[in-house]
Amino acid sequence: MQVEAAESLRRGLESYDRNRGIWRGTGIRLPEEVLSTEESWRDALRKVDVARDIHLENKWHPAVVLGLEGGSARVGIEGVDEDADGHFIPANDVTWARKQLEDGSLARRAQGAGDLFEVGDVIHVRQMTSDSDGSFIRWSARQVPGVQGGFVAMDVNSGRVLAMQGGFSYQHSVFNRATQAKRQPGSSFKPFVYAAALDSGYTPATIVIDAPIEINTPQGLWRPKNASNRFYGPTPVRTGIEQSRNLMTIRLAEEIGMGTVASYAERFGVYNDMGEYLAASLGSEETTLYQMVAAYAIFANGGERVEPTLVDRVQDRYGRTVFRHDKRICNDCDVPVLEAGYGPRIGSNRERVMDAITAYQLTSMMRGVVDRGTARKTVGLGVPVAGKTGTTNDAKDVWFVGFTSNIVAGCYIGYDDPTPLGQGAGGGSMCGPVFNEFMKQATAKYGGGEFEVPPGGVFINIDRLTGARLSDGATGENVVAEYFREGEEPLFGVAFDGGFAMSSDLQLFGVEEDTKEITTSDGQTVTVAPKASFGSLSSGGLY
């Protein structure tokens, strides 16, 4: 799994770097006098401090440009014997890039190797091989990406770390971005706001107003907005998390109180001391990927705390266990024979962090993120999977943290010196593929199944776009079976706005603008008009 994690993250980082089309190289050049003989350049190359621990599809080798001939570059490769004809990087291998000049500007797009390299340049190369039979095609020039990131995967029940990758290459940078980098989680923090709301009496079908907000702060007037720059009016909580609506999250945080949100974040271990200001509900404070993945494990296992660990057990020289991380009790492990069809029962003595029904409701909503929401295009496995994307202001950090029934994993990508990643960058588009590639291998090894439904609840069909209750037999792409606590009569048709005043002439852009027919709880078919504008709503705190 460690190998898979390293390759998955490296592929994501290199894909972004090559799409930018900028060649930086290593910045190292050997003097021409050492290039005259094979013995001298090999000796000089051996002393160069470049990463030698990179394997992505094939092993990366340090190499030196020995000459430029007809658009190609002849290279000497460390650890690879010279042949009679030599080794070459052809012109068609470099046409993706433009050379970054000393003043920071970019040269024209490369037409040949001479547009990127000079004689004596130290670069990385790897073999390009055929997918069908692994046969050699050509040598290809590579570079360590300027962007970095981290990846962590854990067992959701024991906290055992299955894989951890702290960057593109340890030999290039020993900084572990999985455990040491403090970054803004962005929208990947929102599930903790929704957890606090669900425990405060809200449900996945509760309606929250998605509309503009103005907040006076010491730094001036703050007008948060959705990533789409649109407002969608009254919307169910489920859709708010599936589509990552910022304004709905802020209104929820204001309704339940930032003190409650902060206490949940600290209880889950996301932050040690979270500030109680509304911007923090959108993930503006900093945490580590390691902490985020451990916190998501609580959703995955039904609400119990797990302590992540890199050490399972310690024995003394006689084989006696002196330390065991997993403190759960195996009730039947000492029984010599178990009845056919039964396995050992493992009792949990872990601290319960959240209600099991709340954990399942959040898991169900985060399955919607993958099935219909911001990760639908890049995350898809053969087993049920839930998760949440995250993208900070100007896309300086992008995240995806997700889980199956037994494995939780997370990825973040960003520059070490936080810099915008550019147009189109997002947690779903950049971290989603990294997570998906790793989890395909993980589920092949460890499997995965349906998320366990805790007792004490009942399923009720709702319309995920309007929050309206539907009949038990209702079908359609907008019908979702929500899980509600037994004895808790869901309140339908009531909307919350967080107490913010709203303009009466606001133009709304709803998901559904036309009328439509739905089946009511008593089996009748009725026509529903377009969503109301705020001209028809009063400006109190509860609608």
N, C-alpha and C positions, 0 to 999 in steps of 0.2 A: 504493500500500500504506500510505503514511503516513495518508492520508485514512481508509482503512478501519480502521486501528489506532485513530485518534482517536475515530471514531464507535463502534467496538465497546466501547472502554473507557468512554467517556462513557455509553453506553446501560446498561452494567452498573452504573456508579456511580449514575446517576439512578434506575434501577429499584429499587435497594436503598433510596435516600433516600425515594422516594415511597411505598414499602411501609411505611416507618416512620411516615409520615403526620404529620410535624412541619413546620410552616411557620416559617422563620426570616427569609426575605427577605434584602435587602442591608443592612438596618440604617441606610439613608440616607433622609432625608426633606427635601424642598425646602420652604422657607417659603411660606405661602399667598399672600403678595404677588406672588410670581413666577408664579403660576398664572393670573393674570387674563387674560393675552394669550398667543397662540401664540408670538409672537416671544420673549417673556421666558422662558417655560418651556423652549422649545427651547434658548435660550442657556444657561440654568442647567443643563439636563440634559447638554448637551455638555461641561460642565466637571466632571461627576461622574466619579469614578474607580471604574468598574466594568468587568468583563470585556466586551470587544466582539469576541472571537475565537472564540465558541462557535457551532458548527454541529452540530446533532443533529436529523436528519430535515429541519429547516429552520433558517435563521439565527435566532439569538436576538438580540433588540433590547432595549436599555435603554428603559424607559418610565416615565412618572410617572402616578400616580393623580390624575385631575383632578376626579372626583366619584363619589359612590355613589348609585345610583338603583335602587330596587326589587330589591335582591339582586344587581345587576350593578355592575361598576366601569367607569366611562368613563376611558380611558387615552389619553395622548398618547405617541406612539411615535417614537423617534429614527429618522430616515431614511425614515419613511413619512408621506406627505402626509395631511392631515386631509381627510375627506370630509364631505358635508352632514350625515350622521347621527352621525358620530364613530365611534370604535373602542371596543368593549366586551368585557369578560371576563364571561361569564354566570355565574349562580349554580352551574350544574351542573359548572363547571370546577374549583371549589374544594372540593367536598364530600369529597375524599380527605384533607384536612389539618385539623390543629388548630394554632392559633397558640401559639407558645412565648412565655410572658409574661416580664417582666423578672426575676422571682424564679426562673425556670427551670421553673415549673410549666406545665401545658398547659391551655388553654381547651377548651371543648366543641368537638366536631367541627363544622366550618363548614357553615352552611346557606345562606349567601350571601357575597358578596364583602366585605361589611362586617365579617364575623367574622374576616377575615384582614388587610384593608388599612385604612389611614386615608388621608385626602386628603393628597397630597404625597409619599406613599411612592414610592421608586424601586424598580422591580422589573424582572425580565426577562420578556419575552413572546416567543412564537413562533407562527407560523401552524399551525393544525391543518388538514391537507389530506386529501382522499380518497385511499385507496390505489389505487383503480381508475383515476381520471383526473386526480388531482392538483388537483382543484378545491378552492377555499377553503371551510372549514367555519366556523371561528371563531378568535379569538385566545385563546391559553392562557397562563396565568401559570406561570413556571418559576423555579427557584432553583438556584444552584450547590450541589451536595451537600456536606454536612459531611464525608463519608467521601472518602478519596482512594485513589490506586493508581498502578500503572505497567504498561507493556506494552512488550515488546521482541520483535522477530522478526529472525532471522539466516539466512543461507545456511549450511547445515551443512558445506559443503566449503571455502568461502573465508572464512567469518566476516563477510562483508559484512552490515552492519545494513540490513535492508530497511525497517524501521519502528521508531520509538521514540516513545512517548508518556509523558511524565513526570508527568501529572496530568490533572485535568479541563480546566483552562484555564491557559495560560501567563500571560495577563494577570491572572488572579486570583492565581496563585502561580507564581513563577519557579523554585521548587525542583524539581529533576528527580528524581522518585522512582524512576526506572528505574536511575539511576547513582549517586545520592547517598544514598538512604534505606537505612540499615542495618536490616534486619528479620530476624526469626526465620523460617527457611524451613519449620519444622515437618516434616511427613512427606514433603515434596518432597525432603528430604535423604536419605531412606532408601535410594534406589538406590545411593548411594555406599557405604553399609554392605554392601549385598548384593553390590556389585562386589568389595569386599575379601574377602567370604566365598567367592564363586565362584572367585576366584583363589587361595584358600587350600584348595581341595579340595572345597568344597561344590558341590552341583548344584541345579538347580531342583526336583528330586524329593527332596532331603534333608528328613528329618522333624525339625522343631524343636518343642519343647514350648511350647504356649501356656497358661501357668498363672501364678498370682499370684507376685509377687516382692517381697521386702522387702530394702532396702539401707540400711545405716547410713551416714549422711552427717554432716558437721560441723553441718548445720542440723537434724538429727534423722532419724527413720526415714522413708524414701521408699518409697511403695507405688505405683509406676506402674500404669496400667491401660489397657485398650483403650477406644476411644471408645464402644463399645457397652456397657461395664461388664460384659462377659461374658468367659468363658475357654473355649477351644475344644479344648484337649488337643493331642495329636500332630497336626501340620499340615505339609504340604509348604511349602517355601520359596516356591514360586510363589504359593500362596494367601496367604501372609503379606504379600507385596507388593501383590497384587491387592486385598486387603481392608484393607491398611494396619494390620497388627497390631503394636502397640507392644511388647508383651511378647516376641514372637518376635524383633523387631529388637534389643532389649536383650540377649536371650540369645545371639544371634549375635555381637553386639559383644563380649560377655564372653568367648565362646569363642575368637574370633580375636585379641582384644586391642584396646583402644582406641588403642594406639599405631599399630597397622596401619590402623585406620579413619582416624585423624588424618592419617597419611601419604598415604592415598588422597585425602582431602578437599583437602589442600594441593597434591597433584600435579594434581588436576583444576582447581585455581584457585578452589574454593568459599571457602576460608578461607586467610589467610596464616599463621596460627599457631593451630591448633585445640587446645583444651583436651582432655585425655585423661580425661574423666569420662563416665559412662554416659549422663547426660541429653543430652549433646551428640549421641549417636547418633540422637536423636529430633528433631534440628534446633533445639536450644535456643540455639545461638550465632547471631550475626547476620552476614548477608552482603547483597549487593545482587542485585537481579533481573538486572542485566547479567551478573554473574559466574555466576549459576545457569544462565541460558540458554546462555552460552558453554560451561559444563561439560556440559550435556545434549547439545550438538552433538557431543561426543566419543562418546557412545553412538550417535548417529544416523549418524555417518560411519564407524563400524567401529573406533573406538578411537584416532583420531589427533587431536592437539591442533590447534585453530584459534585464532587470535588475532582477536577481534572488531575491526572497524574501521569508522569512518565516512568514511574517505578511501581510495578505491581506488588512485588514481594521481595523481602530480604531474608536470606537464610544464613545461619552461622556455618562453621566448617563441618558440623555434624549433620547438617541438613534440617535442623530445627528452624521453624519460621520465627523470626524475631520482629518482623514487621509485615503487615498485610494491609494494603490500601483499602480493599473492598471489605467493609465491615458488615455486609449483609449476612444473614444467617441461613445456612443450608440445612433445612430440617431433616432431609433424608440422606445426606451424604455418607453417613456412617452405617446405613442399612445395607447389608450385603446383597440382598436381592429385592428388586422392586417388581410390583405387579406389571404384567405385560401391558404395554401401551402407556405407561406412566413414567415421567421423568422426575428428578429431584425437585422438591419445592424449595424455592428461595424466598425467605421472608424478608421484607424490607423494614429496616429500622432508621431510614433516612428522614431528615427533617422535611416536612411538607411546607413548601413555599407558597403554593397557590392551590385553590380548589380544583379538584380533578375535572369537574364539569367545565370550569373556565378554561383549563388547559385544552380540553377537547374542542371547545368552541373556537379558540384561537387557532388550533391546528386545522380545523375545518376551514376557517377563513383564509389561512395561509395556503391551504391546498388550492383555493380559488386564485391566489396570486400566480400559481404555476399553471393552472388550467385555463384561466381567462384573463389574468392580470398582467402585471409588468414583466413577468418572467416567462410568459406563455411561448414566446418564440425561440427560447434558447434552452429551457429546462424541460426535460421529458424522459422519464424512465419507465421501465416495465413494471414498476411497483408504485404504490401511492407515495407521493413526495409533497412536502409543504415547505414554504420558505418565504423570505422577504428580501426584496432589492433595497439598495440604498445608494443615493447619489447626492453629494453635498453641493453647496453653492459653487457655480462655475465648474462643476464636475472635477473638483480637486481630489476627491476620494470617491471611489465606486465600490460597492459591496454586494455580495449575495451570501446570505446564511440560510441554510435549509437542512431538512432532515427527512429520513425515512423512519420506520418503526424502531430501528435499532442503531442507526448511525446519524450523527449530526456533523455537518461540515460547513466551513465558511471560507470566503475569499475576500480580500480587499486588494485593490490596485490603485496606485498613486505615486507621484514623484516624491522622493525623500524631502526635497524642498517644495512644499505644496504649490503646485502650478496647475492651472486649468488643463484638462486632458483634451479639450477641443470639442467641436460640435459633434453631436451624436454619441458622445461617451455616456455610459450609464451602467448601473449595476447589472441590469438584465443583459445588456449587449456585450459587456466585457467580462464580468465575473460569472455570469450564468453559464457560458460554455466551459469555463474551468471547472466549476462545480459538477456540471453534467458529465464531462469526460471522466473525472475521477469516480463519481458515483456509479457509473456504468460498470466499472471494474469492481467497485466495492460491493455492489449488490450481487454481482456474479459470484463473489466469494462468500458474502455473509447473508445473502438473501434479503428479504423484506416482505412485510405483509400489511394488512389493513391496520389502521390506528385503532387501539383498543377504546371501545366506548364505555365510559364509567357508568355504574348504576345510578339511579336517582333522577333520570331525565326522560324526556319524551320528544320524538321527532315531529315537527310540524312543517308543512310545506309553505314557503313564502315566495313571493316574486322578488328576486334579488335586485331589481331595478327600482321598485316602488316600496318594498317592504310590506306589501299587502298580504294578508293571510289567504291561502288557497286551499282547495279541498284536498283530501287525502289522495285522491286519484288524479290530481292535476299533473300534467306532463308538459314538456317544452324546455327549450334551452335556457329560459330565465327562471325555471322552477328549481328551488334549492330546499333541501330538507334540513332545517335548522334544529339544533338540539337545545331544548329548554328544560330548566329544572322542574321536576314534578311539583305541583302545587303553586307554581309561579305562573299566574295567568299573564301571558305576554300582552303588553299594551301596544296596540297597532294604531297607526295614524297620528301619533303625537311626535312633534319635532322639537329639537333643542337647538338653540343658537349660541349657547355659551354666555348669553347676556349682552352680546355686542349689538349696538344699534345698527340698522341697515337702511340704505337708501330705498325710497319707495319706487323709484323709476329705474331700478337695476335691470339690465337686460340679461336674461339667463340663457345658457346654451345647454339644454338637457340632453341626456343620452337618447331619449325617445321624444321626438317632437310631434309625431302624428298620434291620432287616436288609435286605440287597440282594444281587442276583446280579451277578457280574462274570465276564468271560472271562479266564482266566489266559493266560500266555505260551505254554503248550502247547495252547491251544484248548479247555480244559475249562471248564465252567461251575460255579462254586462259590458258596456263600452266605457272606457276610461278616457277622459279628455287629456290634453297635454298638461304638463306640470304647471302649477300655478306660478305666476310671477309674484314678486314681492309687493306689487301694487295691491294684491288681494290679501296680504298678510299684515297683521299688526306687528309692532316692533317690541313686543315683550320678550321675556326670556324663554317662554314655553308656548308652542303652537299645538 
